[in-house]
Amino acid sequence: MRLGTVSIHQSVHASRDVLPPHEHRTAYLSLVIEGEYVEALGSTSVACRAWQVRLHPAGEVHANFFGARGARVLNLQLAPRWNAELESLGLSNHDDAVLVNDGVWPALRAWREARQPAARSRLVLEEMVAILLNKACGARREDHAARARPVIRRAVDFLHATQDRRVSLFDISIAAGVHSTHLARLFRREMGCTVGTYARRLRAVHSLEYMRRYPRWSLSRIAAETGFADHAHYTRVFRTVFGVAPSQVRLLAGKILGADAQEADLQPTACRTPTEPRRGGGAPLDIPPNREMRIQA
């Protein structure tokens, strides 16, 4: 379905599917609804898991290796008019392999608007794309900062390793190997947010995994499991990160998971490939359980 400058559709891939290297002529965003896969771009690979969003600039060439459960993916294809926006935001570099961990809500909202179009649906859909691109810009900045600054990398690694625990700035600075005041100043300058803001966002994003894996769990239990003081605290932080309450994300995610299979197709978005995809012929896919998204070959 197309609304204005955005086309939206789903693709479904069977267990162990392999899509050989192919080029996408237009830029697009993809949300993994179910399953997981690895996307190979030259010497770099990106592990894409459920409820994560990947930005693909126009002309990107990649191959896909799907896991044992296959995958179901929501694709938002962007008209060429968006290319200037991507260029101005620094998002047109194919080597960046941008992965957004906190983009599930705008992607789900885009799906809802396309599925039940109304008078303002085009505007809302394009606004959701703009939000996702801004989030991608932030993700790119953080990734570059972590790669360029070992202090930032050590702090980020420690925060990921302790995301279910309460830690102090002194704990993080010791892990990073610098004084706490230096870390606070450097982190804010390079990452665009405070250490505390990053830690809270990380915890809110982590709660999505519990929400997805344990759909019968109450939000209060998810809050407790992910280190929040209580349900109210969890909701406040979640709303700050995602712009909506966790109950809204859970509700809309449930709707897309139960949506009619006829919404999906089996073709990748606007791409050229030298050969036909091999179905079920891929080697076993082992996506590591740790936080690292980019795996250098």
C-alpha atoms as one frame of an Amber mdcrd trajectory, in Angstrom:
protein
   0.000   0.000   0.000   1.227   3.488  -0.825   0.333   6.681   1.013   2.052
   9.782  -0.310   5.816   9.307  -0.269   5.794   6.008   1.665   4.905   2.491
   0.530   4.368  -0.124   3.207   4.193  -3.911   2.979   5.238  -7.056   4.816
   7.596  -9.783   3.689   7.669 -13.333   5.047  10.733 -15.576   4.956  10.857
 -19.281   5.733  13.235 -21.049   8.097  16.873 -20.860   6.929  16.016 -18.730
   3.895  18.969 -17.125   2.142  18.670 -14.045  -0.052  21.919 -13.621  -2.018
  23.467 -10.160  -2.450  20.961  -7.743  -3.974  20.679  -3.990  -4.389  17.740
  -1.919  -3.205  17.069   0.952  -5.575  15.219   3.067  -3.013  15.776   3.738
   0.676  13.580   1.886   3.151  13.092   1.124   6.829  12.383  -2.385   8.077
  10.862  -3.531  11.364  11.381  -7.161  12.350   7.936  -8.305  13.523   8.896
 -11.903  14.266  12.013 -14.033  13.914  15.583 -12.937  13.308  18.181 -12.763
  10.586  21.678 -11.570   9.791  22.205  -8.965   7.105  25.639  -9.075   5.468
  27.051  -5.874   3.956  30.525  -6.533   2.589  32.779  -7.319   5.563  30.167
  -6.192   8.116  27.166  -8.116   9.438  24.177  -6.840  11.369  22.057  -9.126
  13.553  18.427  -8.013  13.234  16.052  -9.176  15.942  12.368  -8.781  16.658
  11.149  -5.210  17.242  14.324  -3.610  15.902  14.333  -1.211  12.945  16.996
  -1.112  10.234  17.607   1.813   7.904  18.690   0.924   4.363  19.928   3.815
   2.195  19.169   3.794  -1.520  21.573   1.599  -3.452  22.591  -0.532  -0.481
  23.742  -4.048  -1.380  23.294  -6.787   1.195  22.534 -10.478   1.643  20.128
 -11.966   4.202  20.470 -15.161   6.235  17.353 -16.086   8.181  17.232 -18.117
  11.374  15.389 -21.281  12.333  12.096 -19.436  12.823  12.376 -17.467   9.601
  11.157 -13.884   9.841   8.271 -11.569   9.200   9.313  -8.022   8.324   7.430
  -4.747   7.917   8.991  -2.594   5.185   8.512   1.141   4.737   9.789   2.063
   1.283  10.669   5.747   0.856  10.134   7.698  -2.339  13.224   9.410  -3.850
  12.011  12.671  -2.336  13.339  11.411   1.015  16.913  11.083  -0.297  17.724
  14.730   0.423  16.567  14.220   4.028  18.797  11.173   4.405  21.743  13.058
   2.964  21.260  16.049   5.275  21.050  13.764   8.319  24.186  11.860   7.323
  22.224   8.653   6.796  23.153   7.867   3.204  26.428   6.053   3.961  26.062
   2.329   3.227  28.874   1.441   5.636  27.022   2.703   8.722  24.496  -0.171
   8.867  22.222   1.786  11.202  20.088  -0.247  13.606  17.454   1.466  15.762
  16.493  -0.242  19.032  13.803   2.218  20.138  11.844   2.574  16.889   9.125
  -0.018  17.383   6.329   2.432  18.220   6.578   4.777  15.187   6.948   1.719
  12.934   3.830   0.104  14.406   1.952   3.396  14.179   2.919   3.635  10.495
   1.483   0.151   9.913  -1.765   1.100  11.652  -2.196   4.246   9.551  -1.576
   2.364   6.305  -3.914  -0.460   7.286  -6.814   1.823   8.157  -6.213   4.993
   6.125  -8.076   8.154   7.071  -7.955  11.786   6.000  -4.719  12.527   7.861
  -3.067   9.122   7.470  -0.551  10.287   4.869   0.637  13.064   7.169   0.856
  10.740  10.171   2.684   8.061   8.171   5.274  10.523   6.888   5.668  11.941
  10.392   6.392   8.445  11.732   9.071   8.046   9.069  10.593  11.380  10.086
  10.666  10.236  13.729  12.380   6.997  12.721  14.987   8.882  10.696  15.739
  11.134  13.675  16.136   8.052  15.852  18.420   6.531  13.213  20.491   9.708
  13.279  20.888   9.357  17.039  21.769   5.667  16.755  24.426   6.480  14.149
  25.936   9.156  16.376  26.099   6.817  19.352  27.627   4.024  17.294  30.310
   6.332  15.899  31.075   7.707  19.372  31.455   4.228  20.862  33.793   3.167
  18.066  35.882   6.344  18.164  36.133   6.714  21.944  37.294   3.683  23.982
  36.060   5.390  27.162  32.549   5.621  25.741  32.707   2.022  24.521  33.709
   0.746  27.960  30.948   2.765  29.632  28.326   1.550  27.148  29.453  -2.067
  27.512  29.190  -1.796  31.296  25.703  -0.276  31.075  24.541  -3.089  28.805
  26.020  -5.716  31.125  24.320  -4.209  34.188  21.034  -2.998  32.700  18.944
  -4.987  35.207  20.844  -3.582  38.204  21.119  -0.222  39.892  24.560   1.284
  39.327  26.101   4.648  40.189  28.081   7.051  38.043  31.143   6.026  40.059
  30.608   2.358  39.135  30.405   3.285  35.449  33.410   5.608  35.566  35.533
   2.917  37.227  34.587   0.499  34.440  35.399   3.183  31.855  38.742   3.979
  33.503  38.213   7.726  34.023  36.976  10.122  36.688  33.206  10.439  36.997
  33.172  14.149  36.114  35.190  13.519  32.966  32.915  10.662  31.937  29.751
  12.712  32.477  31.106  15.575  30.374  32.503  13.358  27.588  29.428  11.121
  27.423  27.041  14.024  27.016  29.198  15.686  24.373  29.760  12.565  22.273
  26.475  10.699  22.763  24.104  13.665  22.871  22.539  12.600  26.191  23.507
  12.081  29.820  24.688   8.760  31.203  21.471   8.491  33.211  19.262   9.162
  30.198  21.094   6.501  28.196  20.777   3.978  31.037  17.033   4.583  31.395
  16.492   4.263  27.650  18.476   1.042  27.630  16.302  -0.388  30.402  13.087
   0.650  28.632  14.262  -0.965  25.395  15.245  -4.086  27.302  11.709  -4.307
  28.674  10.453  -4.769  25.096  12.164  -8.150  25.002  10.272  -9.267  28.103
   7.046  -7.875  26.679   7.576  -9.829  23.468   8.722 -13.101  25.029   6.200
 -13.182  27.855   2.926 -11.761  26.501   0.985 -13.036  29.523   3.165 -11.259
  32.053   1.720  -8.171  33.702   3.483  -4.873  33.119   4.179  -4.755  36.856
   6.143  -7.986  36.605   8.048  -6.719  33.572   8.856  -3.546  35.507  10.238
  -5.605  38.397  12.246  -7.917  36.136  13.903  -4.998  34.353  14.901  -3.078
  37.460  12.219  -0.399  37.731  10.946   0.655  41.143   7.314  -0.085  40.281
   4.744  -0.006  37.476   4.345   3.777  37.680   8.100   4.356  37.428   8.298
   1.989  34.473   5.463   3.741  32.669   7.029   7.193  33.183  10.403   6.137
  31.802   8.861   4.143  28.957   6.707   7.096  27.941   9.745   9.378  27.969
  11.649   7.020  25.667   8.865   5.918  23.303   6.306   8.704  23.635   3.528
   6.306  24.649   2.690   3.980  27.539   3.932   0.355  27.405   0.325  -0.863
  27.251  -0.131   0.909  23.898   2.927  -0.736  22.379   1.801  -4.135  23.649
  -1.698  -3.643  22.231  -0.579  -2.584  18.759   2.153  -5.230  18.620  -0.484
  -7.850  19.376  -2.600  -6.564  16.517   0.165  -6.760  13.932   1.127 -10.241
  15.123  -2.461 -11.384  14.653  -3.025  -9.522  11.387  -4.250 -11.332   8.301
  -1.429 -13.175   6.542  -2.678 -11.750   3.249  -0.982  -8.475   4.178   2.375
 -10.158   3.612   4.171 -11.078   0.443   7.333 -12.997  -0.314   9.325 -10.391
  -2.210  12.031  -8.055  -0.915  11.393  -4.335  -1.300  12.220  -2.880  -4.750
  15.478  -4.700  -5.277  17.657  -6.160  -7.973  19.411  -9.441  -7.372  21.804
 -11.344  -9.634  20.252 -14.704  -8.826  17.014 -16.066  -7.434  16.858 -16.563
  -3.637  17.588 -20.061  -2.365  14.814 -21.333  -0.128  15.889 -23.248   2.920
  19.451 -23.747   1.717  21.278 -21.569   4.190  23.721 -22.697   6.806  22.462
 -22.735  10.400  22.188 -19.234  11.785  23.466 -18.545  15.288  22.724 -15.008
  16.396  24.726 -14.234  19.538  22.681 -13.390  22.644  24.838 -10.422  23.643
  24.163  -6.775  22.882  26.629  -6.435  19.998  24.784  -5.656  16.798  27.695
  -5.210  14.416  30.086  -8.104  13.891  33.267  -7.296  12.029  34.424 -10.083
   9.751
